Structure formats: structure tokens, C-alpha cells
């Protein structure tokens, strides 16, 4: 009986040590350069980092020419808690830089933020609707049973 108690206690201790020494699973990418969101608008940077499983925080801003969501991320800092602090540039110069970058990357389709959307057509230039398909002929109703 004593052997069973000692054997059981040893198994529990070994299992506990195995769990305590197990590596932590994180959502952080293997390549730290993937975390770089400098130059992105704040709303987009937050979306990118949250998609990678990180929490974000506002680290401060310079200027007031833009709403906070549209300010450009000027620097970032990873805290030991795993939270990414983002510092913003809300000056007119940052607004112009973002507008120029938007104009060169968007092309004729409009916003190019990585989302899938149908091509945007102005209201006055709507394409003609497709013609209706021909009607499907209905079979004659069944007659009386024979």
C-alpha cells in the first residue's frame, strides 16, 4: 500500500513539473519586423497588431491637424507586458505624407487597405442591369388517375 502512495505522489509531482516547465504559447510572430507599423494610420496599425494577437496602447501624439484614428504612427515600443505603445504624428506634414501614400497605392479602385470589396462605381455611372432570364416552362398539371 505504501508503494502505491509513493508511486502515485511521484507521478503527480512529475506531471506538475512538466506543466510548470512547458513553454508559453504566444501569438507573436517569429519575425519581429512583422510588428513594424510605423508610417501606418493609427486605426490600421491597431487592426494589424490586434490581428497578430497583441494589445495596443496610446503612447502620445504630436500635432492636432488630424483626428486620432487618422494620425500616422511615428514610433512604437513593446512593453514587457506584451502591450505595444504607439506614438502618433497628427501634424499637417503627416497628413500630407499619408495622402500622398494613399494616392500612390490606391489606384483607380479607391481604398487599398487589404480588404476585399467590389469595385466602387459612382451612382451616375451604374452599369445597365442584366436582362432577366427566360421563364422556365411549367409542366402541365397531372390529369385524373387512370
N, C-alpha and C positions, 0 to 999 in steps of 0.2 A: 504494500500500500504506500509506504514511504517513497518507493522508487517512482510510482506513478505521480505523486505530488511533485517531486523534484523534477521529473521529466516534463510535466505539464507547465510548471513555473519556468523552466528553461525555454520551452517553446514560445511562451508568451513574451519572455524577455527578448528573445531573438527576433520575434516578429515586430516588437516595439522598436528595437534598434534599427531594423530595416526600414520602417516607416519614417523614423526620425532622420535617417541619413539619405533618404530619397531626394533626388534633385527637384528643384522647383520648376514647374512648367510655367512659362511666361508667353505672352502674346507678342513679345518684342521681336522684330525681325533680326535675323542673324547679321545683317549688314547695317551698321549704324548710319551709313549715308542715306539709307532709305527714310530716315526720320527727318531729313532736312526739308523744312517747309518755308525757309527764308525766301522772301520775294512773292509769296502767295498771299492772296487776300485772307484776312483773318477767318471768315466763315469757311473758306475752303480748307485752310490749314487745320482747323478744328475737326472738320469732317474727315480729312485724311488720317489724322492721328487717332481719332476715335475708331476709325475703321481698322487700325492696327492694334486696337485694344488698349490705347493709352488714354489717361485722363489729361486734360489741359487746364491751364490757368492763365489769367490775365496778369502779365508782368508789368504793365505800364504802357503809356503812349506818349508820343511827341506830336504836337500839332492838333488842329481841330477842323481841318478842311473836309474831312470825310466822316461818315458815320462809322462807329467802331467795327461793325461787321465788314466794311469795305476797306479798312485800313490794311496796309501792307505789313507783313511780318518782317521786322528788321533784325531781330535776333531771337534766339531760343536757348533755353537752359533746362537740362534734365536734372530734376531734383532726386535725392537719394530715395524718396518715397515712390519714385516711378512716375511722377507727375511732370509734364512738360510745361514750363512757363514760357509764354510768348510775349515779346515786346513788340509794340506796333509803331509804325510811322504813318501818321494821319496828315502829313503836310501836303501842300499843293504839288510839290515835286513828286511825292509818292503817287498821288492821284494821276499825274501825267504819265508816269512810268507804267502804272497798271493799265491805263487806257491805251498806251502805245503797244504794250504786250498783248492786250486783248485784240487790238486791230490786226496784229500780225499773225495771231494764232487762230482767229475765229473763222476766217474765210467767208464765203458767201452764205453759209448756213446760219450764222448768228453765234450764239453762245457755244463755246467749245470747252466745257468743263468735265468732259469724260462721261457724261450721261447719254443715254440713248434716247433720242427724240425724233419724231418725224420732222421733215423739213418744214420750216415755217413759211407760209405763203401769205402775203398781205391780203386783206379782205377783198379789195377791189380786183384782185387777180386770181380769184379762185378758179380752178380748172372746172370744165363742164362735167356734170355728173355722168357716170357711166350709164349706158342705156339699160333699161330693165330687161331681165332675161325673159324669153318667151314663156307663156304659161304652159304648165305641164298638163297634157290631156288627161282627163279623168276617165277611168274605165266605166263602162255602162253599169248601172246598178244590176245586181243579180235578179234574175227572173224568179217566178214561182218555182218551188221544187217540183221536180218531175216524178 
